[in-house]
Amino acid sequence: MFFSSDNAGPVHPAIMERIVADNAGYQMPYGKDTIMDEVRDRLRDIFEAPEAAVYLVATGTAANVLALACYAQPWQTIFCSSVSHIHQDECNAPEFYTGSAKLTLVETQSKMSPEGLEAAISGQKPGNVHGAQPGPVSITQVTERGSVHSIAELQALTAVARAHDLPVHLDGARFANALVSLNCSPAEMTWKSGVDVVSFGGTKNGCMGVEAVIFFDPEKAWEFELRRKRGAHLFSKHRYLSSQMAGYLADDLWLRMARQANDNAAYLADGLRKAGATFLHEPQANMIFASWPRAVHRKLHEAGARYHLWGGSLEGADDEMVAARLVCDWSLPRDQIDAFLSHF
């Protein structure tokens, strides 16, 4: 009964098999492997972006911060949600890799709003030498609270950014989960909606450790290559990143795994509703934030369930409602969900 994180699940066997197959013989290092040519062509095709610049790194943090560094000068500020991953979970890596560009937070419980973004940008006065200058906008999709921006919502956010002549970064650590939730194309969720660069996640969705950074305008390509090397994120044996991504994309495995993870979460959410749980946010992908009595949390933990309490503890009154975060991945057996629900 493991609902702690989609980072905790296993690598899909097909990806492991591809790594083993690509382990034979020799390949050029530092991204010059022939497997990377396959990956680049495939991602360009998937995103309907034949001129896109495509790169791989091993972590989501590296993907986000190296991409943002290509658009943010040290004297600028990056606009992001107050619950965004780059603000809450990356140990000031955006500030470090951009040379101290600050973050300006758009207050929200889950999804960023265009009104909030407009207010945040308007609060920065370009041309005032005493203050930070406006920089890129970063949107998290899926949000850190399990919500998914609709295409219309994405377009409304990017329209605000465009009105201020600001570039847009999409943090897509759970890109595939958002995509299957919206039932749209990758192009519709990115460049057709005004996104300039996307961090395309693989690690949370069944890979060992690989993320793609895709620039829809290749103007930033050389700068990214330099920043990746200078930031110590250029793998010498790069083929093992390429191999993961190639296996991930083959036969739409990435979409099938995301759909399974989302379906698992929907099944779990339905069971929680029937058991009387209340939801902090409506689940739209593979993350759930819900509350139920502390006594049930105790039973679940005693039975070996693994998930995160969200702002509470196991100590206190039995009937007090305590929130939790639960994340489903592609590999979660349905009988584990049933076992979890049986304790309510």
C-alpha positions as CSV (number, residue, x, y, z in Angstrom):
1,M,0.0,0.0,0.0
2,F,2.5,2.5,-1.2
3,F,1.1,5.9,-2.0
4,S,4.0,8.1,-0.9
5,S,5.3,9.2,-4.3
6,D,5.4,8.3,-8.0
7,N,9.2,8.6,-7.6
8,A,9.1,5.4,-5.5
9,G,7.8,3.1,-8.1
10,P,9.8,0.7,-10.3
11,V,11.2,1.3,-13.7
12,H,9.0,-0.2,-16.4
13,P,10.4,-3.5,-17.7
14,A,10.3,-2.3,-21.3
15,I,12.6,0.6,-20.4
16,M,15.0,-1.7,-18.5
17,E,15.1,-4.0,-21.5
18,R,15.9,-1.1,-23.8
19,I,18.8,-0.1,-21.5
20,V,20.2,-3.6,-21.5
21,A,19.9,-3.8,-25.3
22,D,21.6,-0.5,-25.8
23,N,24.4,-1.5,-23.4
24,A,26.1,-3.5,-26.1
25,G,29.0,-2.1,-28.0
26,Y,30.2,1.5,-28.2
27,Q,28.4,4.8,-28.6
28,M,29.8,8.3,-28.8
29,P,29.6,10.2,-25.5
30,Y,28.1,13.5,-24.4
31,G,24.9,13.3,-26.3
32,K,26.4,12.3,-29.6
33,D,25.0,8.7,-29.4
34,T,22.8,7.5,-32.3
35,I,20.0,6.7,-29.8
36,M,19.7,10.5,-29.1
37,D,19.1,11.1,-32.8
38,E,16.2,8.7,-32.5
39,V,14.9,10.4,-29.4
40,R,15.2,13.9,-30.9
41,D,13.3,12.9,-34.0
42,R,10.6,11.2,-32.0
43,L,10.0,14.1,-29.6
44,R,10.0,16.5,-32.5
45,D,7.3,14.4,-34.1
46,I,5.3,14.0,-30.9
47,F,5.3,17.8,-30.4
48,E,4.8,18.6,-34.1
49,A,7.9,20.8,-33.8
50,P,10.4,19.8,-36.5
51,E,12.8,22.6,-35.5
52,A,12.7,22.1,-31.8
53,A,16.0,21.8,-29.8
54,V,15.8,18.7,-27.6
55,Y,18.1,17.8,-24.7
56,L,18.2,15.3,-21.9
57,V,19.2,15.6,-18.2
58,A,18.9,13.2,-15.3
59,T,16.7,15.1,-12.9
60,G,13.6,17.3,-13.0
61,T,15.4,20.0,-11.0
62,A,18.1,20.2,-13.7
63,A,15.5,20.4,-16.4
64,N,13.6,23.2,-14.8
65,V,16.5,25.4,-13.6
66,L,18.7,25.0,-16.7
67,A,15.8,25.9,-19.0
68,L,14.8,28.9,-16.8
69,A,18.4,30.1,-16.7
70,C,18.3,30.5,-20.5
71,Y,15.5,33.0,-20.1
72,A,16.2,34.7,-16.8
73,Q,18.9,37.3,-16.2
74,P,20.3,37.6,-12.7
75,W,18.6,41.0,-12.2
76,Q,15.2,39.5,-13.2
77,T,12.4,37.7,-11.4
78,I,10.7,34.5,-12.4
79,F,6.9,34.5,-11.9
80,C,5.6,31.2,-10.5
81,S,2.8,29.8,-8.3
82,S,3.3,29.9,-4.5
83,V,2.9,26.1,-4.5
84,S,5.1,25.5,-7.5
85,H,7.8,22.9,-7.4
86,I,10.5,25.4,-8.3
87,H,9.5,27.4,-5.2
88,Q,8.8,24.7,-2.6
89,D,11.0,21.8,-3.6
90,E,14.2,22.8,-5.3
91,C,16.3,24.2,-2.5
92,N,16.9,27.6,-4.3
93,A,18.3,25.8,-7.4
94,P,16.5,28.3,-9.7
95,E,18.2,31.2,-7.9
96,F,21.5,29.4,-8.0
97,Y,21.5,28.4,-11.7
98,T,20.2,31.8,-12.9
99,G,22.8,33.7,-10.9
100,S,20.4,34.9,-8.3
101,A,17.3,35.8,-10.2
102,K,14.5,35.9,-7.6
103,L,11.1,34.3,-7.6
104,T,7.9,36.3,-7.5
105,L,5.1,34.2,-6.2
106,V,1.5,34.2,-7.5
107,E,-0.6,33.2,-4.5
108,T,-2.8,30.3,-5.1
109,Q,-4.1,27.1,-3.5
110,S,-3.5,25.1,-6.7
111,K,-3.7,26.5,-10.2
112,M,-2.3,29.9,-11.1
113,S,-4.9,32.4,-12.3
114,P,-4.4,35.0,-15.0
115,E,-5.6,37.7,-12.7
116,G,-3.1,36.7,-10.1
117,L,-0.3,36.6,-12.6
118,E,-1.2,40.0,-14.0
119,A,-1.2,41.5,-10.6
120,A,2.3,39.9,-9.8
121,I,3.8,41.1,-13.1
122,S,2.2,44.6,-12.8
123,G,3.8,44.9,-9.3
124,Q,7.2,44.8,-10.9
125,K,8.2,48.1,-12.5
126,P,10.5,47.5,-15.6
127,G,13.0,50.3,-16.0
128,N,13.3,50.9,-12.2
129,V,17.0,50.3,-11.5
130,H,16.3,49.7,-7.8
131,G,14.0,46.7,-8.4
132,A,14.0,43.3,-10.0
133,Q,13.1,43.3,-13.7
134,P,10.2,41.1,-15.0
135,G,11.5,37.7,-16.3
136,P,9.9,34.4,-17.4
137,V,6.7,32.9,-16.3
138,S,6.8,29.3,-15.0
139,I,3.6,27.2,-15.0
140,T,3.4,23.8,-13.3
141,Q,1.4,21.1,-15.1
142,V,0.2,18.9,-13.3
143,T,0.2,21.4,-10.3
144,E,1.7,20.4,-7.0
145,R,-1.8,19.9,-5.7
146,G,-2.9,17.5,-8.4
147,S,-4.9,19.9,-10.5
148,V,-4.5,20.3,-14.3
149,H,-4.7,23.6,-16.2
150,S,-7.1,23.3,-19.1
151,I,-6.0,24.5,-22.5
152,A,-8.1,27.6,-22.1
153,E,-6.4,28.3,-18.7
154,L,-3.0,27.8,-20.1
155,Q,-3.7,30.1,-23.0
156,A,-5.1,32.7,-20.6
157,L,-1.8,32.6,-18.6
158,T,0.4,32.8,-21.6
159,A,-1.6,35.7,-23.0
160,V,-0.8,37.6,-19.8
161,A,2.9,36.8,-20.2
162,R,2.8,37.8,-23.9
163,A,1.2,41.1,-23.1
164,H,4.3,41.9,-21.0
165,D,6.6,40.3,-23.6
166,L,7.7,37.6,-21.2
167,P,8.7,34.0,-22.1
168,V,6.9,31.0,-20.7
169,H,8.3,27.8,-19.2
170,L,6.2,24.7,-18.5
171,D,7.3,22.5,-15.6
172,G,6.0,19.1,-16.9
173,A,7.4,16.7,-14.4
174,R,4.0,15.0,-14.7
175,F,3.5,16.1,-18.3
176,A,2.0,12.8,-19.4
177,N,-0.5,12.6,-16.6
178,A,-1.8,16.1,-17.5
179,L,-1.9,15.2,-21.2
180,V,-4.1,12.1,-20.8
181,S,-6.3,14.0,-18.3
182,L,-6.9,16.7,-20.9
183,N,-7.0,14.3,-23.9
184,C,-5.2,16.7,-26.0
185,S,-2.0,16.7,-28.1
186,P,1.5,17.7,-26.7
187,A,1.6,20.6,-29.2
188,E,-1.8,21.9,-27.9
189,M,-0.6,21.8,-24.3
190,T,2.7,23.6,-25.2
191,W,3.7,25.8,-28.1
192,K,0.2,26.1,-29.6
193,S,-0.8,27.5,-26.2
194,G,2.1,29.9,-26.0
195,V,4.8,27.9,-24.2
196,D,8.4,28.6,-25.2
197,V,10.2,25.7,-23.4
198,V,8.9,22.6,-21.6
199,S,10.5,20.2,-19.1
200,F,9.1,16.9,-20.2
201,G,9.2,14.5,-17.3
202,G,10.0,10.8,-17.5
203,T,11.3,9.8,-14.0
204,K,7.9,10.1,-12.2
205,N,6.2,8.0,-14.9
206,G,8.2,4.8,-15.0
207,C,11.8,5.9,-16.1
208,M,14.9,5.4,-14.0
209,G,16.0,9.0,-14.2
210,V,15.6,11.1,-17.4
211,E,13.9,14.3,-18.3
212,A,13.8,16.2,-21.6
213,V,14.1,19.9,-22.2
214,I,12.4,21.0,-25.4
215,F,12.9,24.5,-26.8
216,F,10.4,25.3,-29.5
217,D,12.5,28.1,-30.7
218,P,16.1,26.7,-31.1
219,E,17.6,30.1,-30.5
220,K,18.5,29.1,-26.9
221,A,20.0,25.7,-27.9
222,W,23.7,26.6,-27.7
223,E,23.2,28.5,-24.4
224,F,21.5,25.5,-22.9
225,E,24.3,23.2,-24.0
226,L,26.8,25.5,-22.3
227,R,24.7,25.8,-19.1
228,R,24.2,22.1,-19.0
229,K,28.0,21.4,-19.2
230,R,28.9,24.3,-16.8
231,G,26.2,23.1,-14.3
232,A,27.7,19.5,-14.3
233,H,24.6,17.9,-15.9
234,L,26.1,16.7,-19.2
235,F,26.4,12.9,-18.9
236,S,29.5,11.4,-20.5
237,K,27.7,8.0,-21.0
238,H,24.7,9.9,-22.3
239,R,23.3,6.8,-24.2
240,Y,21.8,5.6,-20.9
241,L,19.7,8.7,-20.7
242,S,18.8,8.4,-24.4
243,S,18.0,4.7,-24.0
244,Q,15.5,5.4,-21.2
245,M,13.8,8.1,-23.2
246,A,13.7,5.9,-26.4
247,G,12.1,3.1,-24.4
248,Y,9.7,5.5,-22.7
249,L,8.4,6.9,-26.0
250,A,8.2,3.6,-27.9
251,D,4.7,2.4,-28.7
252,D,3.3,5.2,-26.6
253,L,4.4,3.5,-23.4
254,W,4.6,7.0,-21.7
255,L,0.9,7.6,-22.4
256,R,-0.1,4.1,-21.3
257,M,1.7,4.4,-18.0
258,A,0.3,7.9,-17.3
259,R,-3.2,6.6,-18.1
260,Q,-2.8,3.7,-15.7
261,A,-1.5,6.0,-12.9
262,N,-4.5,8.4,-13.5
263,D,-6.9,5.5,-13.5
264,N,-5.5,4.2,-10.3
265,A,-5.9,7.6,-8.7
266,A,-9.5,7.9,-9.9
267,Y,-10.3,4.4,-8.5
268,L,-8.8,5.4,-5.2
269,A,-10.6,8.8,-5.1
270,D,-13.9,7.0,-5.8
271,G,-13.3,4.7,-2.9
272,L,-12.3,7.5,-0.6
273,R,-15.5,9.4,-1.5
274,K,-17.6,6.4,-0.7
275,A,-15.8,6.1,2.6
276,G,-16.7,9.7,3.5
277,A,-13.3,11.4,2.9
278,T,-13.3,15.1,2.0
279,F,-11.1,16.5,-0.7
280,L,-8.8,19.6,-0.4
281,H,-8.6,19.8,-4.2
282,E,-10.5,17.9,-6.9
283,P,-8.1,15.2,-8.2
284,Q,-7.5,15.5,-11.9
285,A,-4.4,13.4,-12.5
286,N,-2.5,11.0,-10.2
287,M,-2.3,12.9,-7.0
288,I,-5.0,13.1,-4.2
289,F,-5.3,15.5,-1.3
290,A,-8.0,14.3,1.1
291,S,-9.0,14.3,4.8
292,W,-10.4,11.6,7.0
293,P,-10.4,10.9,10.8
294,R,-7.1,10.4,12.6
295,A,-8.2,7.0,13.9
296,V,-8.3,5.7,10.3
297,H,-4.9,7.1,9.6
298,R,-3.6,5.2,12.6
299,K,-5.1,2.0,11.4
300,L,-3.6,2.5,7.9
301,H,-0.1,3.2,9.3
302,E,-0.3,0.2,11.5
303,A,-1.3,-1.9,8.5
304,G,1.8,-0.7,6.6
305,A,0.4,2.0,4.4
306,R,2.8,4.6,3.2
307,Y,1.7,8.1,2.3
308,H,2.3,11.6,3.6
309,L,0.2,13.4,6.2
310,W,-0.5,16.9,5.0
311,G,-0.2,19.3,7.9
312,G,-1.2,17.0,10.7
313,S,0.1,14.1,12.8
314,L,-1.0,10.8,14.2
315,E,-1.2,12.3,17.7
316,G,-4.5,13.7,18.8
317,A,-8.2,13.1,18.9
318,D,-9.4,10.1,17.0
319,D,-12.3,11.9,15.3
320,E,-10.3,14.9,14.1
321,M,-10.0,15.2,10.3
322,V,-6.4,15.0,9.1
323,A,-5.3,15.6,5.6
324,A,-3.1,13.4,3.5
325,R,-1.4,13.4,0.1
326,L,-1.5,10.2,-1.9
327,V,0.2,9.6,-5.3
328,C,-0.5,6.7,-7.6
329,D,2.0,5.4,-10.2
330,W,1.6,3.2,-13.2
331,S,2.7,0.0,-11.3
332,L,0.3,0.2,-8.4
333,P,-1.7,-3.1,-8.2
334,R,-5.4,-2.6,-7.9
335,D,-5.6,-5.0,-4.9
336,Q,-3.3,-2.7,-3.0
337,I,-5.8,0.1,-3.4
338,D,-8.6,-2.2,-2.3
339,A,-6.5,-3.2,0.7
340,F,-6.0,0.4,1.6
341,L,-9.7,1.2,1.3
342,S,-10.7,-1.8,3.4
343,H,-9.4,0.0,6.5
344,F,-12.0,2.7,6.3
